[in-house]
């Protein structure tokens, strides 16, 4: 798969225009992802450990985006699983994430 200079994937296509649109979308997403990552790190620093659902609500970001921003931080050892809490409404056990 081809990559931009900043390691973002874009779709291969026989149409040069389709590839350029995918590339432009990847570049656009990169700026948004960087801002979201910084906001997530600031939340952990100020509020302490939070679940992904709490972080999504507090930052007004889709939960899927929170997961996508958190995973690379975990892979680098910047963010860790701190503990698990049970949601009182659903009974579901959720991981709380925070700074290492």
Phi, psi and omega in degrees: 000133177291157182227152172281176180295342180255024174065035174258132180285149170221156189291139171279142181201148175291342179268117178302326181294319180297317178297320179293323177295318178296317178299314180298321177295320179295319179294318178298317180294330181300316180296317179295318180297320179297315180296317179296321179297316178297318179296321179294316178298319178297321178298313178300320182292320184274321187259338185090193185301139177219156172282165177298322180295318178297315180299318179299316181292314182294326182263354183055050178233143177305142180300323179297327177288323176300313179301316182293329179279325183287320186305311179295328178293323176293318181300329180270358179079014180278324179240140180227160171286123184268311179196185178234142179231150178263127176291120184293334181278321187253340184079002181281138178271127181241147175275137171259134184249147178203178180291143180290000000 
